Amino acid sequence: MAGDQNERDATGVQLMASAYKRWQSMPPVMLDLSRPDAWIVRVGLQTAVAHPLVSGGPMSKRNWAT
């Protein structure tokens, strides 16, 4: 069962690496958010990179350089 999870993690990382390569050549996305909405997005992003249960997931193992 642990092998299945590792395989899914590796597949997820490969998919995201492929997507980021494609996204690098695209123009930036412009967002128009109210202050409360922007604050909620910021808190969510901070949680995604700092929370131990989230930051230890497959996206924390990605290799952005490849």
Secondary structure, DSSP 4 states (H G I P E B T S, - for coil): -HHHHHHHHHHHHHHHHHHHHHHTTSPPPP----HHHHHHHHHHHHHHHH-HHHHTSGGGG--TT-
